[in-house]
Amino acid sequence: MRKGSDPTMTNNKSLEKKSGGILGTIERVGNALPHPFILFLYLVVALIVLSTVLATLGVSAVNPTTGEEVAVQSLLTRDGMVWILGSLVSNFSGFAALGIVLVMQMAIGVTESSGLLTTAIRRAVLGVPTWALTATVLFIGINGSIASEASIIFIPPLAAAAFFAAGKHPLAGLIAGYAATNAGFTANIMITATDALLYGVTQEAAQMIDPSYTTTPANNWYFMIASCFVLTIVGTFINDRIIEPRLGKFTGSEVDQARDATDLEKKGLRNAGIFSVIFIALILIGLIPSNGILRGDDGSIINGPFVTGLVPFLLAYFVLVGVVYGFTVGTFKKLEDIPRVMADSLTSLTGYIVLVFVIAQFIAIFNYTNLAMVIAVNAASFLSHIGLTGVPLILAILLVTTFVNFFMTSGTAKWYIFAPIFVPMFMMLGYSPEFAQVVYRIADSCTNPITHIYPYLPMVIGMAAKYDKKFGMGNVISMMIPYSFGFLIIWTIFVIAWMFLGLPLGPGASVFLA
C-alpha cells in the first residue's frame, strides 16, 4: 500500500491511540520484540548458557530408542568451541530448508512474473455465477498461498470487485478474500514454498532423535488438500450467515470494477492449460504402470523418484508453464528473461537467507548439546505421567501456538523455535514429525487475520476505505473473529478426526510413528 493513502493512515493512527486493554497490550508486546535475527541471537546465547548450567548439574536422559544415556554437553568447553568454529559454515550451507526454498521461489517467481497466477485467479473469481461466488473466492483465496504473500495483496480487492459486480456487498468479498488468504494460508491443493520451508525444519528437528529420519515437502499434502474443501465450506457458511447479513445492502457510490482477462490473456491461459494436461499425462505414464519409471524398485509410488524428487518436478512445471504463458502474452520476449525473473524472485528472500544463518546455528546447537533429546524425553515423560497425550496434547499445542501468534506473526520464525521442542516431544510420545507440523500449521494460520500487529492489517483497512471511509481496524478484526475461530474450531475437530481414522497426512507420512 502506498504511503499517500491519507484517510487510511489517519484512521489507523487514531485507532492505535485508542487501543487499550488486551489488544493494546498485544500491540505493545509485539512491537517490543526485536528483529527475528536479533531474537535468535539472544536464543543462541541462552542455549549456550543453559547447556553449560545443565551440563554442570549433570542433567541427562535415556534415549528410549537406543537405551543409551544422553547427557547435556556444554558449549563452553574446548570441544564445544572447536565444534562451533568448525561447523559454523556447514550448519548454514547444509541447512535442509534453504535449498528447497530457493528452488521453489525461483520456480514460482517465473509463473508469477509471467502474469499467469494473477490472470488465472482473476479469471476464476470474475467468471463464476453469483451462487458460487463466495465459495469460489474462499477456495481461490485459500489456494492463493501458491503465490506466497502476494495473494494477500491482490485477492481481497479482486474479490470485492467481483462481489460488487454481482450485486453483493463488496466489503463482504474483501473480508472473505482477506480471511481466506490469511486464516487459510497454510492449506493448498498444490505443494508450495511454505511446504518446502517447513519440511526442512521438521526434518532437522526429527533427526535430533532419529538421524536417519527423512521426509518430503509433500508430507502434509493429503491433509491440506482436504483442508481446502473443509475451510471453503466453513468460510462460505460464515460469510453468508454472519458477515453479509451484518453488512446489509451496499449503498455506496459506484467504484472501479476489476477487468476481465483480455483475449490474449485468455489465449495464454488456454496454452498453459494444454501444457498442464500434457505435463500431467507424462507423469501418469510414468506412475500408472506397475513397472513405471517413476515408481521405486519395489514398485511403490511412495519410494519412487516422483515423490522423492517432487521438488524438481514442481520446478519444471512452474517454470515451463510460466514460460508458455509468458511467451504467449508477451511478458517474456526472449529466453534471457527467464533467468532474469528467477534472479529477481530471489531478492525477496535476502532477509530470509540472512535469518537462516543464525537459525541454522540455533538448531545445530540444540542438537550438539543434546538439549533437544533431554527436553523431549523429560517433557514426553511428564506429559504421559499427567495423561496429556492424544486430544489434550493437540489442544495444548494449538493453544500455545495461537497465543504466541499474537506476539510474533512470522510463522517461519515460530516454527524454527518450536520445531526442536515439539517434533522430538511428539516422537517420544509415538506421533510422527509430520503430525507435529500439521498441528502447528493449523494454529499458526487461523489467527493471522486478528493479530493486532499483523503487517497486512493496515493494508486491508486501506482497501476497505474505498467502499467505506469509516471502516477501521476494529471493524476488520470484529469481522475476522468469526473466520479465525470458526476455522480454528472446525480445523481442530478435522485433524482430531483424521488422527482417529489413521489417515495418511501425505505420501509416506502417517500420524503415528511405525
N, C-alpha and C positions, 0 to 999 in steps of 0.2 A: 504494500500500500504506500502511496506517495505521501510525503510529509505535508503536502499542501492541503490535505483534507481537513480544513479548519473546524467545521462543525463536529466532526467525529472526535478529533483530538481534544477539543474543548469539553465535549460531553464526557469523554473518558477521564479527563483530568478531574472534573468535578466529582465524578463518581468515586475516583480514587481517594479524594479528600474526605468524602463522606463515609468511606468504607470503614467499618469497625467490627467489633465482635470477632466471630470465628474467621470470616473472610479477610478482615483486616490483619488478624494475627498470621494467617496463612501467607498473605502477601508479604508481610514484613520478614517472616522467617525465610520464605523463598528467596526474596531479594537479598537477604543477608548471606546466603550460601555463596561460597567462592566459585570461580570458574571451574568446570569439571577437571581440567588439568591440574589446577592447584589443589582441588579436593582430593584427587587420587595421590598427589604428592604427600599430602597430610596422612592419607591412609597407608601409604608405603612406610612412612616414618612410624606410624602407630603399630604396624605389623612388626617392624624391626624391634621396637621397644617391647611389645607383647611377647614376641618369640624369646627374647632374652630373659624376661621375667619368668615365663613358664618353663624355659629350659633350666634355669637356676633352681626352680622349685621341683624339678624332676617330673613334670607332668607328662603322662603318656597314655596310650590307649592300645587295645588289642585289635588288630585288623581281623574282622570276622571272616574275611575271605581266605587269608593265609594262616591265621592263628598267631602271627608274629606280633610282638610288642613294638609299637611305634612311639618313639619319644620326640618331643618338640626339640628342634635344633635352633640354636641361636645364630643370628647372622653376625653378631659382634664377636666373632672368633676369627682366627687366621683362615680356617677353611671357608667360613662364611664370606669373608672379604674376597678371597680368591675366586669363589663362585660368582659373586656379584660382578667382579671385573671381567671374568672370562665369559660370562653368559649375557651381559648387557645387550649386545648387538643381536645375538642369536634369539634372545627372548622376543625381540621386536620383529626380526625378519622371519622367524618361524611361527609367528602368531597365526593360528589357523584361519581366523576370520578375515584377516587383512586381504589376502589374495583373492578370496571369493568375492568380497565386497567390491573390490576394484574392478574385477572382471564383470560382475553384474551391472555395476554403474556404467561402464563403457557400453555394454550391450543395450541397456535401456536408454542410455544417452542418445544413441543413434536413432532409435524408434521415436523418442521424444522430439529430437531436433528436426526430424523429417516432417513433423506435424501430424503423424499418424495417430498418436494417442489422443490428442486434442480433438481431431476431426471425428474419430471413431466414437468418442464419448459424446460429443455434440450431436452427432447423427443419431446415436442411440437414445439420448434424452429427448430430443426435439421431434423424433419421428414415431412416438408411441401414442396410442389413444388415451383419452382422459382417464378412463377407468383403471388403466395400468400405469399411470404416470408416477404415482407415489412409490409403488414397488420398484419401478424401473430406476428412479432417482436413487433410492436406497441401495439397490443391488449394484448399480454402476458406481455409486459413491464408495461403498464398501470395497469393491474391487479396484477403485481408483488408486489404491496404495501401490499398484504396479508402477505408477509414475512418482512414487515416493510422496514427499510433502507437497509437490507441485499440484497434486489433486485437490488439496485443501484450498488452493488459490483459485482454481478455475471451475470446479464443480459446483460449489454453492451458488455463485451468481448465475451460472448456466441453468441450474435447477429453478432459481427464482424467475428467470425469464420464461422458462417452459411453463411454470405454474401460471404466470400472468397471461401467457398466450392461450392457456386452456380455460381461462375464466376463474381460476382459483387464486387464493391469496398468495402473492409472491413471497411474502415472508415465511409462509409455511414451507415453500420449496427451498428457500435459503436455509432455514433451520434444519430441514430434513437432509439436505446436502452436506451441511456442516457436521451434523451428528453422524452421518454415515462415514464420512472421510476421517473422522476423529475417533469416535467411540468404537467404530468397526474397523479401525485402521489395520489391525494385525491379521484380519481374515482376508482370504483371497482364493480364487479358483486357480490362480497361477502361482508358480514359485517366484518370489520377489526378492529384492535386495535385503529386506528385513529378515526373511528366512535364512539367507546366506550369512547375514551378520550374526544372528542369534545362534545358529547351529555351531558355528566355530567356537563361540564362548562356551556353549554347553559341552562340546566335546572336550575342550581343555579342562573344564571342571570335572567331567566324568573320569578323565584319565588320572586324576588325583587319587582315585580309588582303584580303578582298573586301567593300567597303562595301555592295554590292548583295545580298549573300547573305542569304537568309531561309529559315527552317524553321518547323515547326509542332510543337505538343505531341505529335502522333502520329508523330514522326519515328523512333521505335523500336518502334512498335506491333506490327508483324508479328512481329518477333523476340521481343518479350516475350510475346505470345500463345503462340507455340511453346515458349518457355522454361517457361511454366507447366506444360505437359504433361511436358516433359523432367524438370524438377525434381520433379514429383509421382512419376514412375516411380523416379527415383533415391532420393528420400526414403522411398518405400514399401519398396524393397529394403533400405535401411539400417535402417529401423525393424524390419522383420520378421526380418531375418537377423542383425542385430548387437545392437540395443538391447533388444528384447523377450527374446531368449534370455539376455542378460546379467542382466536384472532378475529373471527367473524368475517364479514364481507369486506373486501378491499375497496376503499373509496378514494384512494389517492389518484393523482393525475397519471396519464399515460407515460410510460417510460420506454426507453430504447429496448427493443427486443433483440435477442441473440439471433444472429443469422444462421441459416441452414448451410449445409455443405454446398459448395459450388459444383458445377458439372465436372470440372477437372478433379476436384477432391473426391467426388463420387467414383470417378474412374480409378483414382488411386486406391480407394477402399476396395473396389472390385478386384483389382490386380493383386492387392495384398491378401484378399480372401482366397483367390485362386492359388497363390503361392502357399498359403497356410494349409489348404487342403492337400496339396502335393507333398508338403513337408511332413504332415501327419501321416499321410499314406505311406511314405517311405519308412517312417518309424514303425508303423504297424506291420509292414512287410518283414521287418527285422525282428518283430516281437511275437507275432501270432504263431508262426511255425514252431513246433517243439524244438527244432534244431536251428532256430533263427540266430543270426549273427549278433543280435542284441541281447540274447539270453546267456546265462552263465554256463560254465562247463557241466553243471548238474541239471541244466535245462530250466532253471528257475529264472524268473524275471528280476527278482529282488537282488540276486547275486550277480546279475549280468551287467554289461557295460552301460546299458541305458540308465539304470538307477545310480550306479557308482560314478558314471560320467555325466550326470544330469546337467551340471553347470556348463560344460562345453556345448551340449545340445541347446540349452537356453541361449547361450552366447550366439550360436549360429543362427537360431531362429530370429531373435530380436534384431540382430544386425541385418540379416538378409531381408526380413520383411520391411524394415525401415528403409533399406536401400531401394527395394521395389517401389514403395510408396513415394519416396523422396525423388527418384528419377522420373516417376510418372507425373508428379505435380510440379516439378521444377525446383524444389527446395535444395536438391543436390544437382549440381551441374557436371561435376567430374569426380572421378574416383578419389582424388586427393581430398575431397570434402569429408570422406568417411573418417580417416584418422584425425582430421582436424576436430570434428564434433566429438570424437572419442576423448581427445585430449581436453576439450572444453568441459566435457561432462565431469572430468576428474577434479576440476578446480573447486567444485563444491565440497570435495572431500578432503581438502588440505587440512582443515581443522580437525577432522576425524583422524587423519593419519598421525598428526601430532599427538592427539589424545591417546591413540593406540599405543604409542611409545611408552607412556607411563603406565597404562593399563596392563600392558604385557608384563611389565616388571612386577606389578601388583599381584597378578595371578601366579607368576613364576615363583615369587617369594612365598605366597600361600602354599604352594606345592613343596618347595625346597624345605621349608621349616617344619613340614608335616602338620601345620595348623589346621589345614582342611580336613585331614584324616581324624585328628584328635577331636576337633569341634563336631564333625559329622557323627563319629561314633558315640560321643557323650550326649549330643543332642538327640540322636536317634534313640539311645537307651533311655533318656529321660522322658521323651515323648511316648515311647512304648510303655514305660512304667506308669505314666498317668493316663494311658489309654488314648492319647491324641494321635490316632492314625486314621486312615481312610477319610471319611467325610469331614470329621472335625479338623484334620490336618489341612485338607484343601481349603476349608473356610478360614483357618488361621493364616495361611499363606496369602490368600486373597485379601484378607483384612490388612495385613502388614503392608503388602504392596500397594493397595489402594490408599492407605494412609500416607505412605511415603510419596506417592504420586502428587499429592497436594503441595509438596515442598520441593520436589525435584521432578521436572517434567520430561527430562531426557530418558526415554525408555532404554536406550543403549547403555547409558551410564549406570542406571539402576541394575540392569542385568549383569553388568560387569562386577558390581558389588555383591549382588545376591547369589549369582550362579555358584561361586566357590563354596557357598554355605548351603543353599537349597539343594543343589544337584547331588553332592555327596550324601547329604542327610536323607534325601529321598531314596538313594541307592541302598543305604543302610537299612531302610525300612521295607525294601523289596520293590520299590517303584522305579521305573526307568527314568533316565535323564530327560528323555523326550516328553514324559508326562510332567515333570517339573517345569519344563519350558512352556508347555501348554497352559498350565495353571497360572504361571507368571504373565503370559501374554494376555490372558483374559482380564486380569486385574489392572494391568498397565494400560490397556486400551480403553476400557469403558469410561473411566473418569476424566479422560483428557479434556472433553468439552467444558467441564465445570471447574477445572483447575484455574484458580484466580490468576496465577502467574503464567498461564499458557501463552506463548508468544503470538499465537494466531487469534487470540480473543479480540484484541483491538481491531484486527483486520476485518473480522466478521461484523463488528459494530459499524465500521465504515461502509461495508456493503449494505447493511440494513438501513443506514441513513438515507439511501437512495429512495427508499419507499416510505420511511417514517423517521423524521428528524429527531423525534423524542425516544427512539428505540436505543436503549443504552445497555450497559453491562449487566445490570440487574435483570433486564428483560431476557437477554441471551441466556444467562445462567439458569433463570427460572424455567425457561422452555427446554433447556438441555437436561435438566434434572430427570424428567420422565424417561428420556432416552438413556441416560447414563445408568440409572438404577434399574430400568427395565431390561436393558442389555445385560447388566451385571447379574441380576437375579436369574433370568432365563438362561443365560450362558453358563452360569454356575450349575444350575439344575441339569443342563445339557451335558456338561463334562462329567458330572457325577453319574448320570445315566450311561454315558459312554464307558466309564470305568467299570460299572457293574455288569455291562454287557460284554466287556472284554474285547471291544472292537479295536482294530489296529489304528494307531494315530497317523501312520504314514507307511510307505513301503518299508517293511522290515522293522518297524517301530511299534512296540506294544506298550500298554500301560504298565505292565508288571515286568520285572526282570525275569529272564528264563531261569 
